[in-house]
Amino acid sequence: MVDRSSLAVLSPAELTALRRIGRGFARHVPEHHQDTLVVLGLVALDMGGRLVLTAKGQQRVRTADAETTAASHP
């Protein structure tokens, strides 16, 4: 069981997992990352049983992408 806030900083591997799930590639994400992201409320199962980003997960990806863009264009 993960004992972290949904606002906790994600590791690079967790952020990559979140992005892959958002792009529809959950099958390429290790199960322990899937479990962590579900517990944090960043992903959930849809009606078809697929992992998808929650609103919180979508926001985390947007924020991370914006930070990456800002860091690469000082």
N, C-alpha and C positions, 0 to 999 in steps of 0.2 A: 504494500500500500504506500502510495506517495503522500508525504506529509509536507506539501508546499502550497503556497498561495498561488492562485491563478495569475497573479501579477509577478510571480518570481521570474527572474532572468532565465531564459532558456539557454541550454548549451547549444553550441553550433550544430551538433547532431540532432537535437530536438527541433531546432528551427528548420533544419533541412527536412526533417520528417513532416513537420507542419506544412511546409511548402509542397512537398510531394503529395500529401493527402489532399491539399487544396487543388492540385492539378489532376487529381484522379488516379494517382499512382500509389494508393495505400498498400497494395500488395508488395511493394518494394520497401516498405518501412518495417523495421524489426518490431516484433510484437511488444517488447518492453517499452518502446517509444510510443506505440499506439496506446498502450495502457496508461502511460504517464499523461499523455495529452487528453485522454478521456477523463481521467481523474481531475485534471486541471480545468476541465470544462471548455477546452479549446477545440475538441472534435467530438462528434457524436455519431451514432448510427442513424441513417435515414430509414424511411419505411421499407426500402428494398434491402436493408442490411449492409449498406455500404457506409464506410467512414466518410464523413464530410466535415468541413469546418463549421463551427458555430459562429455566431456574430462576434463573440470574443476572439475566436481564432482568426477570423477574417481581419479584425482590427489589428491583431498582433502581427500578421503578415504585412499589412499595409504599413504599420509603424516601422517594422524591421526593414522593409524595402526602402522607405523614405530615409531612414538612418544610413543605410548602405549607400544610397545615391548621394546624400549630403557629404558623407565621408570621402567619396571618390571624386567629388567636385568641390574642392575647398574654395 
